[in-house]
Amino acid sequence: MMDVEFIRASYRPDRITTLFVGESAPASGDFFYFGNNAMLRHVQRATEAALGPAEGEFLDRFKAYGWFLDDLVLTPVDKLPASERKATCLAAMDGLRDRIAAYQPLTIVSMLISIKSIVEAAAKAAGSNAARYVVPFPGMGQQTRFHNRMLEIIPLLARNGT
């Protein structure tokens, strides 16, 4: 399997305008930046609905906007028992804090409601005054809620070229 963090780094913009924060890359290997996965399709569909379609690869457009998807936890947690998953997420807050301090995004989007408080605490601890939003994860019947919430916030997200 390709190295998740190596691929993620290749899509990191020079200036991160909007930081999307997921929980972790999935154990299945369906990582956002590998392409051809549900999360990518949902983000692309919502972005194109809000901003219109564009030429070229969506991930290149995402990067050109200054948008970057990082994860709270840098190892998969989706197969862990609930209590261990929660503890692992809490333990990852300091790492996220440090990355937010380095990235200095103008906007932060939590991509899962259950990590919102950790992302908020990490942003505050980093001294970030970025605008913050949260969307439900687009799985388990939440796809329409995710899409509708993304349509609301995408016009508000900081991006290069606007």
C-alpha positions as CSV (number, residue, x, y, z in Angstrom):
1,M,0.0,0.0,0.0
2,M,1.2,3.5,-0.9
3,D,2.4,5.6,2.1
4,V,-0.6,7.8,3.2
5,E,1.5,10.6,4.6
6,F,3.8,10.7,1.5
7,I,0.8,11.0,-0.8
8,R,-0.9,13.5,1.5
9,A,2.3,15.7,1.6
10,S,2.4,15.7,-2.2
11,Y,-1.0,17.4,-2.2
12,R,-0.2,19.9,0.5
13,P,-0.5,23.5,-0.9
14,D,2.2,26.0,-0.2
15,R,-0.4,28.1,1.6
16,I,-3.2,26.2,3.3
17,T,-6.3,28.5,3.1
18,T,-8.8,25.9,4.3
19,L,-7.9,22.9,6.4
20,F,-10.3,20.0,6.3
21,V,-9.8,17.6,9.3
22,G,-10.9,14.0,9.1
23,E,-10.7,11.5,11.9
24,S,-8.1,9.3,10.2
25,A,-7.4,7.5,6.9
26,P,-9.5,4.4,6.8
27,A,-8.0,1.0,7.5
28,S,-9.5,-0.2,4.1
29,G,-7.0,2.0,2.2
30,D,-9.7,4.1,0.6
31,F,-7.8,7.3,1.4
32,F,-9.0,10.6,0.0
33,Y,-5.8,11.5,-1.8
34,F,-5.5,8.0,-3.4
35,G,-8.6,9.0,-5.5
36,N,-11.6,7.0,-6.5
37,N,-13.2,6.7,-3.1
38,A,-16.5,7.8,-1.5
39,M,-15.1,10.7,0.5
40,L,-13.4,12.2,-2.6
41,R,-16.6,11.8,-4.7
42,H,-18.8,13.4,-2.0
43,V,-16.4,16.4,-1.6
44,Q,-16.0,16.8,-5.3
45,R,-19.8,16.6,-6.0
46,A,-20.5,19.2,-3.3
47,T,-17.7,21.5,-4.5
48,E,-18.8,21.3,-8.1
49,A,-22.4,21.9,-7.1
50,A,-21.3,25.0,-5.2
51,L,-18.6,26.4,-7.4
52,G,-19.2,24.8,-10.8
53,P,-17.3,22.1,-12.6
54,A,-13.7,22.7,-13.7
55,E,-11.2,21.2,-16.1
56,G,-8.6,18.8,-14.9
57,E,-8.3,16.6,-11.9
58,F,-10.3,17.5,-8.8
59,L,-7.5,16.9,-6.4
60,D,-5.3,19.4,-8.4
61,R,-8.1,21.9,-8.1
62,F,-8.6,21.2,-4.4
63,K,-4.8,21.9,-3.9
64,A,-5.0,25.0,-6.1
65,Y,-7.7,26.5,-3.8
66,G,-5.3,26.0,-0.9
67,W,-7.5,23.3,0.5
68,F,-5.9,20.5,2.4
69,L,-7.3,17.4,4.1
70,D,-5.4,16.4,7.2
71,D,-6.5,13.9,9.8
72,L,-6.7,14.2,13.5
73,V,-5.1,10.8,13.9
74,L,-2.3,9.7,11.5
75,T,-3.1,6.0,11.7
76,P,-6.4,4.3,11.0
77,V,-8.8,4.2,14.0
78,D,-12.0,3.1,12.2
79,K,-11.6,-0.5,13.3
80,L,-10.7,0.2,16.9
81,P,-13.2,-0.5,19.7
82,A,-15.1,2.7,20.6
83,S,-13.3,3.5,23.8
84,E,-9.9,3.0,22.3
85,R,-10.9,5.0,19.2
86,K,-12.0,7.9,21.4
87,A,-8.8,7.8,23.5
88,T,-6.6,7.7,20.4
89,C,-8.4,10.7,19.0
90,L,-8.0,12.6,22.3
91,A,-4.3,11.7,22.4
92,A,-3.8,13.1,18.9
93,M,-5.0,16.6,19.8
94,D,-1.5,18.0,20.5
95,G,-0.2,16.8,17.2
96,L,-3.1,18.4,15.4
97,R,-2.5,21.6,17.5
98,D,1.1,21.7,16.2
99,R,0.1,21.2,12.6
100,I,-2.6,23.9,12.8
101,A,0.0,26.3,14.3
102,A,2.3,25.5,11.4
103,Y,-0.4,25.6,8.7
104,Q,-2.1,28.8,9.9
105,P,-5.3,28.1,7.9
106,L,-7.9,30.8,7.5
107,T,-10.7,28.2,7.8
108,I,-11.0,24.8,9.5
109,V,-13.7,22.2,8.6
110,S,-14.2,19.2,10.9
111,M,-15.3,16.4,8.6
112,L,-17.0,14.4,11.4
113,I,-19.2,15.7,14.1
114,S,-17.7,13.5,16.8
115,I,-14.3,15.1,16.5
116,K,-15.5,18.7,16.5
117,S,-14.6,19.4,20.1
118,I,-11.1,18.0,19.7
119,V,-10.5,20.0,16.5
120,E,-11.9,23.1,18.3
121,A,-9.6,22.6,21.3
122,A,-6.6,22.0,19.0
123,A,-7.3,25.2,17.1
124,K,-7.7,27.2,20.2
125,A,-4.5,25.8,21.7
126,A,-2.7,26.6,18.5
127,G,-3.8,30.3,18.8
128,S,-5.8,30.0,15.6
129,N,-8.7,32.3,15.0
130,A,-9.7,30.6,11.8
131,A,-13.4,30.4,11.0
132,R,-14.5,26.9,12.0
133,Y,-17.2,24.7,10.5
134,V,-18.4,21.1,11.0
135,V,-20.1,18.7,8.6
136,P,-21.4,15.2,9.2
137,F,-19.3,12.4,7.8
138,P,-20.9,11.3,4.4
139,G,-21.6,7.7,5.4
140,M,-24.2,5.7,7.2
141,G,-27.1,7.6,5.7
142,Q,-25.7,11.1,6.2
143,Q,-24.7,11.7,2.6
144,T,-27.6,14.2,1.9
145,R,-26.9,16.1,5.2
146,F,-23.2,16.2,4.3
147,H,-23.9,17.5,0.8
148,N,-26.4,20.1,2.0
149,R,-24.0,21.4,4.7
150,M,-21.1,21.5,2.3
151,L,-23.3,23.6,-0.1
152,E,-23.9,26.0,2.7
153,I,-20.2,26.4,3.7
154,I,-18.2,26.1,0.5
155,P,-18.9,29.7,-0.6
156,L,-17.6,30.8,2.9
157,L,-14.4,28.8,2.8
158,A,-11.1,30.6,2.2
159,R,-9.6,29.7,-1.1
160,N,-6.9,30.9,-3.4
161,G,-8.1,32.8,-6.5
162,T,-11.1,34.5,-4.8
